[in-house]
Amino acid sequence: VALNEEPLRPDTLTYMVLGEQLVATELHLGLKIYYGEYDSSLSLIDLLNCAEVLFESVFGDVLPKEIKAAILKSHNYTFSNTLATIRIEKSIWTNKDQGYSIDFKITHHRHKPV
């Protein structure tokens, strides 16, 4: 980075488990893109890779192609099966750098909090 250029803040990937005692009710991966006008494809691929591992660990199956596409295109998407609801949610920030968040959530139906 040249001295007159502003350094880019790194994107941030987070993981959270919500639940009660020994039962997980929601698994959440979150990606924060600080500079939306720059190419964030590598960060989205990192989120996709983590989502694939998490989905396979939970369901023993590969991540459906519709969910993969929603992550890579940063689109909202909801998928449900008999065990859980999977959501991809994009939140655009109202800042000058056009940052945004992409969240991948698995919410278990049987153990959903009331």
N, C-alpha and C positions, 0 to 999 in steps of 0.2 A: 504494500500500500504506500503510495506516495504521501509525503507529508501534508500536501494540500487536500488530500482526499479523506472523506470520513470513513472510518472502518465500519464494516457491516456487523451488526449484532448477530450472533448465531441464532438459528431457529431452535426451539425448545420442544422436546418430546417428553411427555410425562405419562405415568402409569398410576392408576389408583384402583383400589379394591374397596367396595362398600359392602357392609354386611352386619351381621349380628353374631357375636361370639365365634362359632366355628363354621358359619354358613355365609358364603359370598352371595350377595344379591345382585351386584352390578360390578362389571369390569369395565374400566374406562381408560382408553388411550387418548391423549390430547396432544395435538401439534400446534404450536404457536409460530406463525410466520410473521416476523417483525417488519419486513419490507416487501409488501405485496407486489410492487412493480418489478421486482427482480425475479429471475427464474428460480422457482422453488421446487423443481421436479425431483432433485435428489432428496430433499426432506420428505416429500410426499412418498417417494419410493421407500424410505426408511420407515415411515408410518405404515405403509402397505406390508412390508416385511414383518413388522411386529404384529400387525392385525392378523396376518396369515398364521403365525405361530400361535397366537392367542386363540383364534377360532379353531384351529386344529386340536389344540390342547383341550378345549371345552367340548367340542362336538365330535372329534375323531374323524373329521372330514376336511376337504379343502375348502377354502373361502370361495363362495360363489362369484362368478365373473361379473355379475351386476354390482356387487359390493366393491370388487377390485376397481371397476370403472369409476364408481362414485368417488372413491378415495383419490384416484389419480386425476380426476377432473374437478375435484373439490366441489362436488354436488351433494345436496341433501338427498338422503335415501333411507327408507325403512324396509326391513325384511323381518318377517316373523315365521317361526316354525313352532312345533308343539312345545318346545322347551323354553324358548326365549325370544326376545325382540332385539334385533340388531339395528342400530341407528348410526348414520353418518350425518353429522350436522356441521354446517359452516356458519360461522359468525364473523361478519365483517366489522372491523373496528372503525370508529370515526376519528381517525388520526391522519395526519398529513402524509404518513408513509404507507397508507393503504394496507396495514397489517390485517391479519385475520387468524381465526382458529379453526381447526378441523378436529372434530371429536368422533371417536369410534367407541360406541357403547354396546355392551351386551348386558341386557337385563333379564334375569331368570324369572320366568312366570310363577313357578311354584313357590318360590321364596321371596317374592316381591314384598317390600315393606308396605304396610298399610297406612 
